[in-house]
């Protein structure tokens, strides 16, 4: 899990440093970095939501609705 969290954090750190170091002067590069940053933020949001869900399941705050079903029928 730490790898999954470190990847978007490292990407955001890199985009931020490059923008501060002058990449922001090029509008196309800036827009690309901002778009990629947005994707990484969405990824972090997805990961944190899943971690919260797993934590709730682990602590018993959420209960899975387990019942037999035929997956082939879907």
Secondary structure, DSSP 8 states (H G I E B T S, - for coil): -HHHHHHHHHHHHHHHHHHHTTGGGSHHHHHHHHHHHHHHHHHHHHHHHHHHHHHHHHHTSS--------GGG-
